Amino acid sequence: AIGSSARVALLLLLSATTVRSSQGDKEPVYRDCIKQCVRTNCTGARLRGFQSAQPPYMALTGWTCRDDCRYQCMWTTVGLYQAEGYRVPQFHGKWPFARFLCFEEPASALASLLNGLACLLMLLRYRSTVPRQSPMYHTITAFSLVSLNAWFWSTVFHTRDTYLTEKMDYFCASAVILYSIYLCCVRTLGLRRPAVSSMVGVLLILAFTSHVSYLTFVSFDYGYNMAANATIGMVNLLWWLCWCWQNRRTLPYWWKCGLVVLLLHGLALLELLDFPPLLWVLDAHAVWHLSTIPVHFLFYSFLIDDSLHLLNTEKMGVKLE
């Protein structure tokens, strides 16, 4: 649940920066460059030559001749902007990044992968440390799997930005945020009132289905998507902070939960720095992704402490908090 705050910030700022029209791709020189490149290189014998010379990993990740033209023309346009002393423009809602192998945004892709590995490592540690009989065991395991799925699609999206990978990144991030509400509900209310968490779970499934259906079949509205996830994220944040405050005198590990909340929201401010990528690789988004990696270790440390506490409390016959 705490870890979902990272996905909230990611989703909000990604939503704000993936509008599909930017200054760079509006430039006539960019558009004319693409037309000329496609006309020259993407038909007939030249196209077959491009395809035969294309590395397998590029073909497997869906890079086409037209995509390559867009990439080359992007740098032509950037060079003209810099030569005239103008600020580097964005293209299709993103800064220009130097492609590495098949990776469109190498630093963000690597950071997403490392976040996923950190989550996987701590999930394995959780499962090896906490007995299955702990009341939160299965709920936390399921949350971890939902989070791993989201980090997988985040890695894929930053590797290759397409219609499908963008939607999967957004939808899986929304799933994490909504499931985090369920995890929070189970921990704070559901252990004493299982019917409450079951009802909340059904409502969250309906909310997710409606959210995805609207974005898929009605309109992929970035503003609505941002507002919806911001609302759920704030509810989750305030709910955990209230729980931390209420249990600060009885649970010696409560500070881990509180610190994770503060860290995630403090680190999210890095996104506001939004600057052209350093060395055309490292931008504010990648820096933010990298900064959240250690938070997984603190978050799961809290989950382990809390799950063992609940197990011991249950064995002693004490009423669960």
N, C-alpha and C positions, 0 to 999 in steps of 0.2 A: 504494500500500500504506500509506504513512504517512497519506495523506489519509483512509483508511478509519477511522482511530482516531476522527476526528470523527464519523463515522456510528455508531461503536460507542457513544460517549457519548450521542449523540442518541437512539439506539434504546433504550438502557438507561433513561434518564430519561423518555423518552416512554412506555416500557412501564410505568413505575412510576406515571405520572400519567394514564393513559387507562383506568383501571378505570371501568366504566360506571355506577357508583352513588356518589354523593357526598352530603354533608350537605344541600346546597341543594336537589337534586332529590328528596330524601326528605321535605322539608317539606310538610305538608298544605296550607299556604297556596299553595305553588307548584303543587301538583297540582290543587287546586281552581280556581286561576286558569286553568290550561290547559283544564280541562274547561269552564269557563264561557266562555272565549274561543272555543274550538272550536265550542261549541254556538251561540254568538251570531254568529260571523263566518265560519265555514267550511262553511256549508250554504246551499243554495238561492241566492237572489238576492244575498245578501251575499258568498258565495263567488265568484260570477260577477263581482261588482264588484271584489273583491280581485284576481282574475286579470286583469281588463281594465286595472286601474290599476297592476299590477305592472310595473316596468321590465323590459325584455327581458333585461338581463344577470342579473337575479335569477331569471327563469324558466329561462334557459339553464343556470344553475348549480344548478338543482334546488330552489330555495327554495319551500316550500309554505306554505299558510295555517297549517297546524299548526306548522310550523317557526317562523313569525313569531310565533305565540302563545307558543311556548316562549321565544323571545327576549324578548318584551315581559314575560312573567311572571317571567323571570329577574331583570330589572331591578326589578320590583315587589318581589320577595323581597329583593334586595340592599338596596333602600331601607329596608325594614322592619328588616333586620339592623343597618344603620348607625344608624337612628333609635333603636334600643334599645341601641346601644353595643357590639354584638357584632362579632366578626371577620368579614370578608367570606367567605362560603362558596364552595365550588366546586360546579359543576353538571356532572353526567355526566363526572366525572374531570378537569374543566378549570376554570380561573379564568374569571370573566365578562369578556368582551372587548367593546369597542364596535365594532360592525360598521361597516365602511367599504365602501360599495357592496355587492358580493357577498362581500367578504373577511371570514371569521369571525375570523381572527387576523391582522390587517393587518401588524404588525411582523414576525412569524415568516414570513409568506408572502413579504414583500419580502426579508427576509434570505435565505430559501431561494433565491429568484430570483437575488439578487446572488451567492450562492455558486455557483450554476450558471453564471452569466455569467462569473465569475472563472475557473472551471474551463474553460469553452469558450474564453475568451481565451487562456489559457495552453496549452491543447491546440493551438490554431492557431499560437501562437508556437513550440511544440515541433516541430510538423510543418514549419514554415518554416525552422527552425534545424538540425534533426537530419536527416541523410540517411536514406532508407529502408533503406539497407544496414546501419544500426546494429543490433546483435543484439537489443536490447530494443525497437526501434521499434514493431513490431506489437503486442507485449504491452502496452506502455504506452498505445498508441492505444485498444486494446480496453478497458483498465481505465478510461480517461477516458470512453469512451462509456457504460460501465456506471455510472460515477459521475454523469454528466450525467442519465441516466435516473432515478437515485435522487433527485437534486435536483429534477427536474421533478415527481416524484410527491410530494416533500416540499412543494413549492409548492402543488400541487393540494390536498393534504390540509389544509394550513393555510388554504387558501382556502375549502374546503368539506369538512367532516368528515362522511363517510358510511361505511357498511359497506365499500364498494368502495375508496374512497380511502384509508381507514385500512389495509386489508390490502395495497394496492399500496405504500404508504409503507413498511410493515414488511418486505414481501418484497423490495422493491428495495434496501432498506438491508442486508438479510441478504446479498443477492447481491454488494454492494460489499465487505462484510467477507470473504466467502468468496473472491471474486476477488482480494482484496488478499493473501491467503495464497498464492494461485497466483503472483501477481506477485513476491512476496518469494521464493518457491521458485525461480522461473525465474532471478532475479537472483543468488541466492546458491548455487544448486546446478545448476540446469538448463542453464546455459551450458556446463558441463563434462560434465554427465550428463543429456542430454535425456530419457532414459527415465524418470528420476526425476520430473521435472516433468510428464511425460505421465501417469504413474501417479497423481500427486497431483491433477492436473486431473480425472481420471475420478472419483476418490474425492470430490472437492469437488462435482462435479455430482450424484453420488448423494446426498451429504449435503444439498445444497440441495433436491433433489427430495423427499427424505424429510421434511425440515423443513417445507416448504410443504404437503405432503400431510397431515402430522399436524395442522398448524394449521388447515387448511381442512376436512378431512373427519373429524377426531377431536375435537379441542378446541383453541380458540384460547386457549391457556394462557399468560398474560402472564409468569408466573414461569419457566416452561420457556423461553420465548422470550428472556427476559433472561439466564438462565443460559447458554443455548447461544451467544448472541452475545458474552457477556462472555468465555467460554472461548476462542472463536476470536480475539477482539480481543486478549486477553492474549498468546496464542501469537504473533500477528502482531507485537505490540509488542516482546516479548522477543527475537524472532528478529531484528528490525531493529536493536535495541540491541546485540545480540551482534555483528552484522555491522559496525556502526559502530566498536565497540571494536577488532575485529580489523584494521580497515583505517585506523585513525586515523593511522598513520605513513606510509601509502603513498598515500592519497587526500586531497589538500588540501581537498576540498569535503565531506568526511565530516560536518563540523560542521553543515551545513545539514540533513542527515537527522536528526541527534541533536537539533537545536534544534526541528525540527518536532514530533518526538515529545514533547519536554518542553512545548512550547507547547500542543499539543492536549490533553494530560492536565492541564496547569495550568488552561487555560481551561475545561475541562469542569467544574471545581469551581464555576464560576458557577451551574450548574444547582442546586447545593445551596442557593443563596440563596432558592429558591422563595418568591416574594412576590406578593401581588396586583398586577396590572398597573398601572404608573404611567400616569395619565391613561386607564386602562382599555385601554391599547394595548401598552405595553412591559413584558414580564415577563422573568424570568430566562432562560427558554428562548429568547426573541427576542434578548436580550443575548448569550447564548452563540453563537447563530447568527451574529450580526453580527461577533462577535470572531474567528470562524474565517475570514472572507473573506480577510484578508491572508495567511493561512497557505498558501493555494493558490499564491501567487506564489513563496514560498520553496520549497515542495515541488517545483514544476515547474522552478525554477532548479536544484535538486539533480538532477532527472531529466535535464535538458538536459546539465549538466556530466558526469553519469555516462554517458549515452549516447554523447556525443562521445569520452569517454575510452575506452569499450569499442571504438568504431569505430577509433580510432587504434591501440589495442593490437592489434586484429585485423589491421590493415593492416601492422603491424610484425612480425607473425608471432609475437607473444608469447602465451603461454598465458593464456586469460581467467581472471580471478579468480573 
